[in-house]
Amino acid sequence: NTALIGMSPEIQPLLEGYTTVQKVLIFVAAEHLIICIKVVLAFAIPDMPEWVETQMGRIEYQSTQALKKQVSLSEGKDPTALGSSGGGEVMDDDDTEDEA
């Protein structure tokens, strides 16, 4: 694109004192400068604002808590005791309890 700008008739009068090689080098340098500015701006400006990340984290946490509550209600457990095991032992499907 910078080569097209360099060859445009509007720009040619500005570069009358330069050889063709110098003109090409000027526009290659300008192109690299623009790419450098773009890379710096890409690092300086985050893809997602901090307040959006915070809000998404909050929504994810609330969703997880709602799912835990729904699962505990469907299993007939007390939803207020989500974080504590209450001294009970959790058994997997593979574990069997000895019946004597």
All heavy atoms as an XYZ file, in Angstrom:
756
protein
N       0.821     -1.207      0.000
C       0.000      0.000      0.000
C       0.861      1.265      0.000
O       0.486      2.248     -0.626
C      -0.946     -0.002      1.201
C      -2.047     -1.029      1.045
O      -2.350     -1.438     -0.062
N      -2.635     -1.440      2.141
N       1.959      1.207      0.742
C       2.823      2.396      0.730
C       3.472      2.567     -0.640
O       3.749      3.694     -1.052
C       3.901      2.320      1.822
O       4.657      1.125      1.670
C       3.296      2.381      3.201
N       3.701      1.476     -1.365
C       4.253      1.591     -2.720
C       3.250      2.286     -3.633
O       3.633      3.117     -4.467
C       4.593      0.213     -3.259
N       1.966      1.969     -3.468
C       0.944      2.640     -4.268
C       0.886      4.128     -3.945
O       0.722      4.965     -4.836
C      -0.423      1.994     -4.030
C      -0.585      0.572     -4.564
C      -1.928      0.005     -4.128
C      -0.448      0.561     -6.072
N       1.033      4.448     -2.668
C       1.050      5.863     -2.275
C       2.270      6.549     -2.878
O       2.190      7.670     -3.382
C       1.037      6.006     -0.741
C      -0.298      5.497     -0.190
C       1.294      7.449     -0.317
C      -0.331      5.390      1.322
N       3.405      5.864     -2.842
C       4.635      6.442     -3.393
C       4.578      6.669     -4.885
O       5.226      7.582     -5.409
N       3.828      5.853     -5.601
C       3.721      5.999     -7.055
C       2.600      6.948     -7.467
O       2.457      7.259     -8.643
C       3.484      4.629     -7.697
C       4.668      3.703     -7.556
S       4.541      2.134     -8.420
C       2.900      1.575     -8.098
N       1.805      7.406     -6.530
C       0.676      8.264     -6.887
C       1.170      9.619     -7.393
O       2.188     10.147     -6.943
C      -0.249      8.456     -5.690
O       0.379      9.239     -4.712
N       0.442     10.175     -8.325
C       0.856     11.456     -8.917
C       0.864     12.616     -7.915
O       1.595     13.587     -8.097
C      -0.162     11.709    -10.020
C      -0.962     10.477    -10.174
C      -0.710      9.614     -8.998
N       0.073     12.516     -6.852
C       0.042     13.596     -5.871
C       1.324     13.644     -5.039
O       1.727     14.701     -4.547
C      -1.158     13.447     -4.924
C      -2.513     13.605     -5.578
C      -3.028     12.315     -6.209
O      -2.476     11.236     -5.916
O      -3.969     12.406     -7.008
N       1.973     12.496     -4.861
C       3.172     12.414     -4.013
C       4.439     12.665     -4.826
O       5.436     13.160     -4.301
C       3.236     11.023     -3.323
C       2.008     10.798     -2.455
C       4.497     10.856     -2.495
C       1.871     11.754     -1.293
N       4.448     12.351     -6.095
C       5.648     12.466     -6.930
C       6.282     13.861     -6.904
O       7.507     13.963     -6.828
C       5.334     12.046     -8.375
C       5.145     10.549     -8.540
C       6.378      9.755     -8.141
O       7.506     10.155     -8.435
N       6.152      8.644     -7.467
N       5.509     14.942     -6.944
C       6.161     16.264     -6.878
C       6.911     16.508     -5.560
O       7.883     17.275     -5.529
C       5.004     17.255     -7.030
C       3.920     16.500     -7.693
C       4.086     15.083     -7.251
N       6.502     15.867     -4.488
C       7.183     16.038     -3.207
C       8.550     15.353     -3.177
O       9.410     15.704     -2.372
C       6.318     15.477     -2.067
C       4.948     16.118     -1.867
C       4.157     15.351     -0.819
C       5.109     17.578     -1.467
N       8.746     14.380     -4.069
C       9.969     13.586     -4.069
C      10.814     13.801     -5.333
O      11.531     12.905     -5.765
C       9.603     12.100     -3.935
C       8.800     11.701     -2.711
C       8.348     10.264     -2.809
C       9.621     11.914     -1.460
N      10.766     14.996     -5.923
C      11.458     15.243     -7.193
C      12.973     15.186     -7.084
O      13.640     14.796     -8.018
C      11.036     16.602     -7.774
C       9.693     16.530     -8.432
C       9.432     17.744     -9.298
O      10.391     18.407     -9.715
O       8.253     18.017     -9.547
N      13.550     15.498     -5.965
C      15.002     15.526     -5.850
C      15.610     14.171     -5.536
O      16.829     14.057     -5.408
N      14.827     13.132     -5.433
C      15.312     11.803     -5.045
C      15.348     10.861     -6.246
O      14.531     10.959     -7.162
C      14.407     11.184     -3.971
C      14.394     11.965     -2.676
C      13.342     12.816     -2.379
C      15.429     11.853     -1.767
C      13.311     13.537     -1.187
C      15.421     12.566     -0.578
C      14.359     13.407     -0.295
O      14.354     14.119      0.870
N      16.293      9.929     -6.200
C      16.351      8.908     -7.245
C      15.260      7.871     -6.972
O      14.655      7.852     -5.893
C      17.719      8.197     -7.257
O      17.880      7.484     -6.037
C      18.850      9.197     -7.448
N      15.050      6.968     -7.924
C      14.018      5.937     -7.773
C      14.347      5.028     -6.589
O      13.463      4.649     -5.820
C      13.914      5.101     -9.066
O      13.665      5.983    -10.155
C      12.794      4.086     -8.969
N      15.620      4.688     -6.439
C      16.032      3.829     -5.324
C      15.767      4.533     -3.988
O      15.266      3.921     -3.040
C      17.525      3.443     -5.462
C      18.015      2.706     -4.227
C      17.762      2.618     -6.713
N      16.067      5.804     -3.904
C      15.813      6.560     -2.676
C      14.311      6.631     -2.369
O      13.904      6.527     -1.218
C      16.410      7.958     -2.783
C      17.924      7.977     -2.741
C      18.490      9.363     -3.005
O      17.901     10.163     -3.747
N      19.656      9.643     -2.413
N      13.496      6.804     -3.384
C      12.047      6.848     -3.188
C      11.539      5.517     -2.635
O      10.736      5.483     -1.700
C      11.327      7.161     -4.506
C      11.521      8.578     -5.006
C      10.842      8.762     -6.344
C      11.148     10.118     -6.940
N      10.545     10.309     -8.270
N      12.028      4.413     -3.223
C      11.608      3.089     -2.750
C      12.038      2.910     -1.294
O      11.261      2.434     -0.457
C      12.187      1.982     -3.659
C      11.997      0.608     -3.025
C      11.568      2.042     -5.040
N      13.277      3.290     -0.975
C      13.768      3.148      0.399
C      12.960      4.008      1.378
O      12.699      3.579      2.507
C      15.247      3.491      0.472
C      16.191      2.481     -0.184
C      17.626      2.994     -0.148
C      16.084      1.131      0.488
N      12.554      5.179      0.969
C      11.750      6.049      1.834
C      10.422      5.373      2.151
O       9.986      5.334      3.309
C      11.526      7.427      1.167
C      12.819      8.229      1.188
C      10.395      8.186      1.866
C      12.764      9.512      0.369
N       9.783      4.798      1.161
C       8.476      4.191      1.410
C       8.575      2.844      2.126
O       7.688      2.490      2.894
C       7.670      4.119      0.118
C       7.149      5.470     -0.268
C       7.777      6.229     -1.234
C       6.063      6.014      0.392
C       7.310      7.488     -1.554
C       5.591      7.284      0.079
C       6.215      8.021     -0.892
N       9.673      2.125      1.930
C       9.886      0.900      2.705
C      10.108      1.265      4.175
O       9.566      0.626      5.080
C      11.072      0.086      2.133
C      11.507     -1.008      3.090
C      10.709     -0.509      0.777
N      10.889      2.313      4.414
C      11.118      2.766      5.796
C       9.811      3.251      6.425
O       9.536      2.963      7.599
C      12.170      3.870      5.813
N       9.013      3.986      5.643
C       7.726      4.470      6.160
C       6.813      3.294      6.497
O       6.139      3.293      7.537
C       7.059      5.388      5.131
N       6.824      2.263      5.652
C       6.001      1.082      5.908
C       6.439      0.386      7.202
O       5.615      0.010      8.032
C       6.112      0.117      4.730
C       5.272     -1.124      4.887
C       5.396     -2.031      3.681
O       6.477     -2.086      3.060
O       4.394     -2.687      3.375
N       7.741      0.232      7.390
C       8.244     -0.404      8.608
C       7.937      0.442      9.844
O       7.648     -0.103     10.917
C       9.742     -0.673      8.489
C      10.048     -1.875      7.661
N       9.978     -1.864      6.287
C      10.392     -3.136      8.009
C      10.283     -3.060      5.832
N      10.532     -3.859      6.860
N       7.999      1.742      9.714
C       7.659      2.621     10.830
C       6.188      2.454     11.218
O       5.859      2.357     12.411
C       7.944      4.081     10.464
C       7.610      5.118     11.525
C       8.502      4.928     12.745
C       7.745      6.511     10.957
N       5.319      2.365     10.236
C       3.892      2.176     10.508
C       3.654      0.826     11.185
O       2.866      0.722     12.136
C       3.077      2.301      9.206
C       3.108      3.748      8.713
C       1.642      1.835      9.400
C       2.577      3.950      7.316
N       4.346     -0.209     10.732
C       4.204     -1.532     11.365
C       4.690     -1.490     12.811
O       4.049     -2.070     13.702
C       4.955     -2.606     10.550
C       4.237     -2.829      9.222
C       5.063     -3.915     11.326
C       4.990     -3.708      8.243
N       5.797     -0.816     13.069
C       6.308     -0.690     14.448
C       5.301      0.032     15.346
O       5.079     -0.378     16.489
C       7.645      0.035     14.459
S       9.005     -0.962     13.842
N       4.712      1.098     14.846
C       3.708      1.837     15.620
C       2.515      0.933     15.915
O       1.994      0.902     17.031
C       3.270      3.115     14.870
C       4.418      4.117     14.839
C       2.029      3.721     15.500
C       4.184      5.303     13.935
N       2.093      0.143     14.928
C       0.973     -0.779     15.121
C       1.286     -1.808     16.198
O       0.455     -2.112     17.060
C       0.645     -1.470     13.804
C      -0.570     -2.371     13.868
C      -0.112     -3.801     13.754
C      -1.294     -4.732     13.805
N      -1.081     -5.833     14.704
N       2.501     -2.366     16.197
C       2.894     -3.367     17.197
C       2.936     -2.742     18.590
O       2.447     -3.334     19.563
C       4.248     -4.002     16.820
C       4.811     -4.827     17.959
C       4.099     -4.851     15.571
N       3.494     -1.557     18.709
C       3.544     -0.875     20.004
C       2.136     -0.618     20.531
O       1.843     -0.865     21.707
C       4.349      0.443     19.900
C       4.167      1.312     21.129
C       5.824      0.146     19.672
N       1.251     -0.161     19.673
C      -0.128      0.091     20.095
C      -0.846     -1.207     20.461
O      -1.662     -1.229     21.388
C      -0.902      0.819     18.993
C      -0.531      2.285     18.797
C      -1.281      2.863     17.602
C      -0.807      3.083     20.045
N      -0.536     -2.298     19.757
C      -1.161     -3.584     20.075
C      -0.758     -4.048     21.472
O      -1.570     -4.639     22.193
C      -0.776     -4.627     19.032
N       0.483     -3.802     21.879
C       0.921     -4.171     23.221
C       0.418     -3.190     24.276
O       0.141     -3.578     25.407
C       2.448     -4.255     23.297
C       2.996     -5.535     22.754
C       3.773     -5.527     21.609
C       2.734     -6.741     23.369
C       4.279     -6.709     21.106
C       3.237     -7.929     22.867
C       4.016     -7.912     21.726
N       0.290     -1.929     23.917
C      -0.111     -0.904     24.883
C      -1.599     -0.942     25.208
O      -2.002     -0.643     26.330
C       0.270      0.483     24.360
N      -2.409     -1.320     24.242
C      -3.859     -1.326     24.434
C      -4.319     -2.771     24.601
O      -4.162     -3.582     23.687
C      -4.577     -0.679     23.232
C      -4.106      0.761     23.059
C      -6.082     -0.746     23.407
C      -4.583      1.423     21.793
N      -4.865     -3.119     25.759
C      -5.299     -4.506     25.962
C      -6.479     -4.865     25.061
O      -7.274     -4.008     24.673
C      -5.707     -4.547     27.437
C      -5.986     -3.135     27.807
C      -5.131     -2.275     26.919
N      -6.574     -6.160     24.732
C      -7.673     -6.626     23.880
C      -9.014     -6.474     24.573
O     -10.021     -6.212     23.944
C      -7.470     -8.093     23.502
C      -6.299     -8.284     22.550
O      -5.954     -7.321     21.856
O      -5.753     -9.397     22.520
N      -9.004     -6.665     25.907
C     -10.238     -6.575     26.679
C      -9.996     -5.635     27.870
O      -9.050     -5.840     28.617
C     -10.641     -7.975     27.179
C     -12.000     -8.019     27.810
S     -12.462     -9.674     28.368
C     -12.295    -10.630     26.891
N     -10.836     -4.626     28.044
C     -10.662     -3.717     29.184
C     -10.751     -4.470     30.515
O     -11.399     -5.511     30.623
C     -11.826     -2.732     29.054
C     -12.276     -2.837     27.648
C     -11.969     -4.237     27.211
N     -10.086     -3.920     31.524
C     -10.046     -4.572     32.835
C     -11.440     -4.715     33.438
O     -11.762     -5.733     34.052
C      -9.145     -3.769     33.776
C      -8.889     -4.451     35.092
C      -7.909     -3.681     35.960
O      -7.056     -2.967     35.424
O      -8.016     -3.807     37.187
N     -12.293     -3.714     33.235
C     -13.633     -3.791     33.831
C     -14.455     -4.906     33.193
O     -15.284     -5.522     33.850
C     -14.355     -2.444     33.734
C     -14.730     -2.036     32.334
C     -13.989     -1.304     31.461
C     -15.950     -2.350     31.652
N     -14.671     -1.141     30.273
C     -15.878     -1.770     30.366
C     -17.090     -3.051     32.002
C     -16.892     -1.884     29.438
C     -18.107     -3.161     31.062
C     -17.998     -2.567     29.801
N     -14.201     -5.204     31.913
C     -14.916     -6.302     31.258
C     -14.429     -7.637     31.818
O     -15.233     -8.530     32.088
C     -14.732     -6.239     29.725
C     -15.316     -7.471     29.049
C     -15.354     -4.981     29.156
N     -13.104     -7.776     32.005
C     -12.561     -9.001     32.596
C     -13.120     -9.224     33.993
O     -13.489    -10.346     34.354
C     -11.040     -8.939     32.648
C     -10.383     -9.076     31.291
C      -8.873     -9.031     31.371
O      -8.315     -9.070     32.483
O      -8.245     -8.965     30.307
N     -13.207     -8.154     34.781
C     -13.744     -8.252     36.131
C     -15.207     -8.688     36.095
O     -15.618     -9.580     36.845
C     -13.632     -6.899     36.859
O     -12.260     -6.497     36.865
C     -14.139     -6.981     38.273
N     -15.984     -8.090     35.229
C     -17.405     -8.424     35.120
C     -17.597     -9.873     34.655
O     -18.450    -10.586     35.166
C     -18.112     -7.456     34.167
C     -19.607     -7.602     34.146
C     -20.260     -7.195     35.457
O     -19.697     -6.462     36.257
N     -21.450     -7.693     35.695
N     -16.773    -10.308     33.700
C     -16.887    -11.686     33.212
C     -16.498    -12.677     34.310
O     -17.124    -13.731     34.446
C     -16.016    -11.879     31.979
C     -16.596    -11.214     30.752
S     -15.601    -11.416     29.277
C     -15.737    -13.161     29.018
N     -15.489    -12.341     35.100
C     -15.115    -13.187     36.224
C     -16.228    -13.270     37.254
O     -16.505    -14.346     37.806
N     -16.866    -12.142     37.508
C     -17.978    -12.105     38.463
C     -19.138    -12.978     37.966
O     -19.724    -13.750     38.726
C     -18.438    -10.663     38.659
C     -19.579    -10.519     39.664
C     -19.944     -9.058     39.911
N     -18.843     -8.383     40.581
C     -18.281     -7.255     40.161
N     -18.724     -6.657     39.078
N     -17.279     -6.710     40.816
N     -19.461    -12.869     36.693
C     -20.547    -13.666     36.123
C     -20.207    -15.153     36.173
O     -21.056    -15.984     36.509
C     -20.851    -13.207     34.676
C     -21.484    -11.821     34.696
C     -21.748    -14.206     33.956
C     -21.596    -11.173     33.336
N     -18.964    -15.490     35.866
C     -18.559    -16.896     35.916
C     -18.649    -17.438     37.342
O     -19.111    -18.556     37.564
C     -17.141    -17.053     35.380
C     -16.702    -18.491     35.289
C     -15.360    -18.645     34.603
O     -14.939    -17.718     33.889
O     -14.744    -19.700     34.793
N     -18.215    -16.646     38.313
C     -18.295    -17.068     39.712
C     -19.760    -17.278     40.124
O     -20.096    -18.280     40.750
C     -17.634    -16.029     40.618
C     -17.806    -16.320     42.080
C     -17.044    -17.302     42.702
C     -18.733    -15.623     42.855
C     -17.195    -17.587     44.054
C     -18.904    -15.900     44.197
C     -18.123    -16.877     44.794
O     -18.289    -17.159     46.122
N     -20.625    -16.332     39.770
C     -22.037    -16.457     40.124
C     -22.669    -17.669     39.447
O     -23.484    -18.366     40.049
C     -22.787    -15.177     39.745
C     -22.419    -13.997     40.613
C     -22.991    -12.682     40.101
O     -23.464    -12.591     38.976
N     -22.924    -11.655     40.936
N     -22.268    -17.951     38.220
C     -22.789    -19.127     37.516
C     -22.356    -20.405     38.209
O     -23.146    -21.337     38.371
C     -22.303    -19.148     36.066
O     -22.786    -18.043     35.368
N     -21.093    -20.448     38.629
C     -20.589    -21.625     39.336
C     -21.326    -21.830     40.649
O     -21.710    -22.959     40.989
C     -19.080    -21.475     39.602
O     -18.411    -21.258     38.359
C     -18.507    -22.705     40.267
N     -21.541    -20.741     41.372
C     -22.255    -20.849     42.643
C     -23.698    -21.286     42.425
O     -24.228    -22.106     43.175
C     -22.219    -19.507     43.396
C     -20.827    -19.100     43.847
C     -20.182    -20.140     44.737
O     -20.786    -20.640     45.674
N     -18.946    -20.481     44.432
N     -24.356    -20.770     41.402
C     -25.734    -21.164     41.114
C     -25.795    -22.640     40.725
O     -26.721    -23.355     41.127
C     -26.304    -20.294     39.999
N     -24.809    -23.107     39.958
C     -24.779    -24.516     39.578
C     -24.570    -25.405     40.793
O     -25.238    -26.435     40.932
C     -23.678    -24.761     38.546
C     -23.521    -26.194     38.054
C     -24.791    -26.645     37.344
C     -22.324    -26.315     37.132
N     -23.669    -25.008     41.688
C     -23.456    -25.780     42.913
C     -24.736    -25.857     43.736
O     -25.084    -26.913     44.261
C     -22.344    -25.152     43.766
C     -20.964    -25.398     43.246
C     -19.954    -24.759     44.170
C     -18.538    -24.913     43.674
N     -17.572    -24.264     44.576
N     -25.439    -24.738     43.827
C     -26.694    -24.706     44.594
C     -27.738    -25.615     43.947
O     -28.423    -26.364     44.623
C     -27.204    -23.275     44.687
C     -28.443    -23.124     45.534
C     -28.831    -21.664     45.657
C     -30.074    -21.519     46.511
N     -30.483    -20.133     46.634
N     -27.840    -25.552     42.626
C     -28.821    -26.367     41.917
C     -28.499    -27.853     42.074
O     -29.395    -28.659     42.306
C     -28.833    -25.987     40.440
C     -29.893    -26.707     39.646
C     -29.916    -26.249     38.194
O     -29.047    -25.494     37.768
N     -30.893    -26.701     37.454
N     -27.224    -28.215     41.989
C     -26.833    -29.617     42.142
C     -27.129    -30.089     43.557
O     -27.657    -31.178     43.771
C     -25.343    -29.804     41.790
C     -24.838    -31.165     42.237
C     -25.133    -29.619     40.298
N     -26.802    -29.264     44.546
C     -27.038    -29.668     45.932
C     -28.536    -29.785     46.229
O     -28.955    -30.656     46.975
C     -26.373    -28.699     46.899
O     -27.002    -27.436     46.842
N     -29.356    -28.937     45.633
C     -30.804    -29.038     45.826
C     -31.353    -30.300     45.166
O     -32.245    -30.961     45.705
C     -31.514    -27.809     45.265
C     -31.354    -26.511     46.062
C     -31.997    -25.353     45.307
C     -31.948    -26.655     47.447
N     -30.822    -30.653     44.008
C     -31.319    -31.850     43.321
C     -30.879    -33.117     44.035
O     -31.522    -34.152     43.913
C     -30.848    -31.875     41.873
O     -29.449    -32.055     41.822
N     -29.777    -33.045     44.803
C     -29.319    -34.204     45.567
C     -29.913    -34.229     46.965
O     -29.656    -35.142     47.729
C     -27.792    -34.205     45.647
C     -27.122    -34.449     44.310
C     -25.616    -34.361     44.390
O     -25.094    -33.974     45.456
O     -24.960    -34.666     43.390
N     -30.666    -33.220     47.314
C     -31.316    -33.161     48.616
C     -30.400    -32.717     49.743
O     -30.687    -32.942     50.907
N     -29.312    -32.077     49.416
C     -28.383    -31.594     50.440
C     -28.742    -30.174     50.837
O     -29.449    -29.472     50.137
C     -26.952    -31.628     49.910
C     -26.458    -33.014     49.619
C     -25.048    -32.963     49.103
C     -24.542    -34.350     48.752
N     -23.237    -34.298     48.128
N     -28.162    -29.754     51.966
C     -28.369    -28.397     52.454
C     -27.512    -27.449     51.622
O     -26.290    -27.554     51.638
C     -27.979    -28.315     53.935
C     -28.204    -26.923     54.514
O     -28.889    -26.109     53.858
O     -27.690    -26.664     55.616
N     -28.100    -26.499     50.862
C     -27.312    -25.616     50.007
C     -26.440    -24.638     50.785
O     -25.517    -24.074     50.234
C     -28.361    -24.871     49.180
C     -29.609    -24.949     49.975
C     -29.534    -26.241     50.741
N     -26.701    -24.441     52.068
C     -25.880    -23.519     52.843
C     -24.568    -24.153     53.258
O     -23.652    -23.461     53.655
C     -26.631    -23.027     54.098
O     -26.967    -24.173     54.901
C     -27.882    -22.281     53.708
N     -24.441    -25.461     53.138
C     -23.227    -26.163     53.547
C     -22.395    -26.560     52.337
O     -21.784    -27.610     52.318
C     -23.603    -27.393     54.370
N     -22.336    -25.701     51.329
C     -21.617    -26.029     50.108
C     -20.125    -26.193     50.330
O     -19.515    -27.102     49.809
C     -21.844    -24.944     49.046
C     -23.200    -24.940     48.382
C     -23.273    -23.778     47.411
C     -23.453    -26.225     47.656
N     -19.544    -25.321     51.099
C     -18.100    -25.331     51.252
C     -17.594    -26.361     52.235
O     -16.443    -26.742     52.206
N     -18.426    -26.855     53.139
C     -17.938    -27.781     54.149
C     -18.393    -29.188     53.829
O     -19.464    -29.422     53.307
C     -18.453    -27.373     55.532
O     -19.855    -27.473     55.560
N     -17.530    -30.151     54.191
C     -17.890    -31.539     53.935
C     -18.706    -32.104     55.074
O     -19.291    -33.164     54.957
C     -16.620    -32.367     53.715
O     -15.830    -32.337     54.883
N     -18.739    -31.448     56.204
C     -19.554    -31.870     57.327
C     -19.072    -33.162     57.958
O     -19.811    -33.843     58.622
N     -17.800    -33.503     57.712
C     -17.246    -34.702     58.307
C     -17.605    -35.942     57.533
O     -17.133    -37.028     57.828
N     -18.431    -35.834     56.524
C     -18.821    -36.989     55.729
C     -17.740    -37.340     54.738
O     -16.898    -36.530     54.385
N     -17.772    -38.564     54.295
C     -16.780    -39.022     53.346
C     -17.423    -39.108     51.971
O     -18.515    -39.629     51.818
C     -16.272    -40.397     53.774
C     -15.057    -40.836     53.012
C     -14.482    -42.117     53.589
O     -14.379    -42.219     54.807
O     -14.169    -43.005     52.784
N     -16.728    -38.606     50.971
C     -17.244    -38.631     49.609
C     -16.824    -39.944     48.977
O     -15.668    -40.330     49.027
C     -16.688    -37.441     48.795
C     -17.160    -37.524     47.358
C     -17.099    -36.139     49.435
N     -17.777    -40.634     48.374
C     -17.484    -41.920     47.746
C     -17.658    -41.800     46.244
O     -18.583    -41.167     45.763
C     -18.419    -43.017     48.279
C     -18.182    -43.354     49.717
S     -19.293    -44.600     50.385
C     -19.610    -45.700     49.071
N     -16.747    -42.420     45.510
C     -16.871    -42.483     44.064
C     -17.787    -43.639     43.702
O     -18.137    -44.469     44.527
C     -15.502    -42.692     43.408
C     -14.587    -41.493     43.606
O     -15.129    -40.394     43.809
O     -13.362    -41.666     43.549
N     -18.133    -43.746     42.427
C     -18.969    -44.850     41.974
C     -18.257    -46.187     42.136
O     -18.880    -47.224     42.328
C     -19.361    -44.658     40.507
C     -20.320    -43.495     40.328
O     -21.022    -43.149     41.313
O     -20.363    -42.925     39.226
N     -16.911    -46.161     42.038
C     -16.142    -47.394     42.154
C     -16.045    -47.873     43.597
O     -15.809    -49.063     43.838
C     -14.736    -47.205     41.579
C     -14.782    -46.897     40.093
O     -15.776    -47.295     39.445
O     -13.845    -46.270     39.587
N     -16.162    -46.978     44.555
C     -16.043    -47.341     45.959
C     -17.327    -48.025     46.423
O     -18.423    -47.644     46.062
C     -15.815    -46.090     46.838
C     -14.483    -45.428     46.519
O     -13.604    -46.118     45.970
O     -14.340    -44.227     46.834
N     -17.153    -49.045     47.222
C     -18.314    -49.711     47.796
C     -18.192    -49.685     49.284
O     -17.092    -49.701     49.836
C     -18.430    -51.159     47.316
O     -17.226    -51.855     47.655
C     -18.665    -51.238     45.817
N     -19.306    -49.607     49.938
C     -19.313    -49.568     51.407
C     -19.562    -50.993     51.889
O     -20.440    -51.694     51.402
C     -20.429    -48.629     51.877
C     -20.353    -48.342     53.351
C     -21.383    -47.286     53.729
O     -21.559    -46.324     52.966
O     -22.001    -47.457     54.783
N     -18.751    -51.432     52.850
C     -18.906    -52.794     53.388
C     -20.167    -52.852     54.216
O     -20.403    -52.051     55.102
C     -17.692    -53.166     54.269
C     -16.432    -53.315     53.453
O     -16.555    -53.639     52.253
O     -15.332    -53.104     53.994
N     -21.010    -53.820     53.892
C     -22.226    -54.023     54.659
C     -22.035    -55.287     55.476
O     -21.823    -56.370     54.956
C     -23.429    -54.191     53.731
C     -23.726    -52.923     52.974
C     -24.954    -53.082     52.102
O     -25.790    -53.941     52.383
O     -25.048    -52.325     51.131
N     -22.063    -55.179     56.811
C     -21.811    -56.339     57.671
C     -23.016    -56.759     58.429
O     -23.992    -56.200     58.632
C     -20.697    -56.041     58.646
